[in-house]
């Protein structure tokens, strides 16, 4: 630890699951990047890089151009400032991601973040006969329990932080549950902690995470913490269908500001992270109403053929209405004084997937639109 972070802006992160099924597919890549841009994400943490390495050999600069080009496009054209590689062992970071970064001198093609994901607290996976036990703990001479798993983990995060620092990257660790000693060890090692705040009842947003923030703060030194919110159906997925992705972080900031404990001075809420792309609303909802900032907007019909109606019962203001194709190219750009509904003529557009953006100075709504005849 001790690496001076290059990026001081608020982290607005999105976990990208199934990335091995996205990379190399132009429509899927553009859908992801458009979604990230429309929702203000500036950090993508990528899963499934090992199968991508098996396919493209990320240590060979001539065979991994598909990944390098994706990362560069994300940064140049879609507002992404950081891309993170997610892994669970030192070999992956040292022998794959480090070498990939070394072979790409263009910073626009590099990984800025090494994201360590090893659930040492998970009693199921660390127990005898289960994945962590047979893959890492037994071969390394550690006991197959949470204590043995944390001993393994301590070495892992020190190794990854060291190789990240040498390469000018940020080290971060995803954590769920821990005791005070473990919290201090982790915070003393990595550059920032990603702390899960997986709730199904929104009223518990702060109370669920607050005791663990206190454990981290016990080291009496400022620590960057990024809360993780889950869009899974069993957590905040239903809530997210009618609310803004920004709201939980804003509410956490307010709650921490109102905290009376002196420990709060040692917690820096660096930003937020959403888990995960496939669970986010526009991927699981194809029709209906999306509410953002208390404003109800309806898009119909969807799928559409000759026209698209944008309807509201509550708005009386000027809106920017834009329609993009799957490549992110702007097809329609209208500014309308809007107090009921607007009809867009899409009769000349080819069949395919489009994205309709409706925006004011205070909020933005994005809807995926399918055009088919």
C-alpha positions, 0 to 999 in steps of 0.5 A: 500500500502507499501508492498515490492514486492517479484518479481523485474523482468519485468512483462510479463502478459497475461489475461486468459479469459474463464479460467473456460472452461480451468481448468480441461481439460488437453489439454486446460490447456497444450495449455495455458501453452505452449502458455504462455511459448513460448511467454515469459509470466511470469504472468497469470491473471485469469478470471472466478474464481467465477464459478470455486469456485462454482464448486470446492469450492476454500475455501476447500483444498480437493476439489480445488486441480485441481486449486492448481495443475494447478498453481503449474505446471505453476510455476514449468514447464512453467516459470510462476512466478506470478498468479493473481486472478481477481475480482470486489468485496471485498467479493470474495477476502476476503472470497474466494482467501484469504482463498484459499491462507491460506489453501495452505502452498506451495507457488507454489500453491498460488495467488501472485496478487489480480487484481481489475477490477471495471470500475468506469469510465464506464458511461453505467454500472454505470448508473441507472438500469445497472449492477454496479448500481443495484449490488453495488452502490444502495445497498451501498447507492452510486449514480448511476453515475461515481462519486458514482462509484468512491466513492465505488471504493475507499473503494474497493481498500483500502479493497483489498489492505489491505487483499492482504498486510496481506497475502503477495500478490500484489494488482493491479488495472485495470484502463482506464480513470480518473482525476488527483485526482482519479489517485493519490488516486489509485496510493497511494493505490495499489501496481501497476496500469494496464493502458489500451492502447487500440489502433487500429492505432499503431502510437498512442501507446504512445500519447494515454497513455501519458496524463494518465501517467502524471496524475499518475505521479502528485503524485510525487512518483514513481509508477509501471505502466503496460500498457495493450495492446489488441489483440481484432480485433478492436484494435491491433489484426490485427497488432499482426498477423505480429509483436512480442508481445514484441514490443509495450512495447519496443516502449513505453519504448523508447518513455518514455525515450525520453520524455522531461517532468520531470514527467517521473521520477515518472513512472516505466513501470513495464512490460506489459499485453496482453488482452486476451488469446482467441484473441492472434494470434495462437488461431484465426489463424490456417493457413498461415504466421506468421512474427516475427522480420521481418522474414517470416516463413511458415508452411505447410501443416496444417493440416498435415499428413506425413510431415511438411515443414518449409519454408522461403525466407529470412533466412540464419542462423542456426535454432533450430527446435523443435516439442512438443505434447500437453503435452509440451513433446519434440518430435523432436529436430533438428538444421539446417542450413537454407536458404530455407526450411526444411521437418520434417517427422511426419508420425509416430506421432499420430493424435493430436495438436502439436507445432512447435518452430523455434528459433534463438538467436534473435527471436522465432516463434511458430505455432500450427500444427494439425496432422490428417489422 
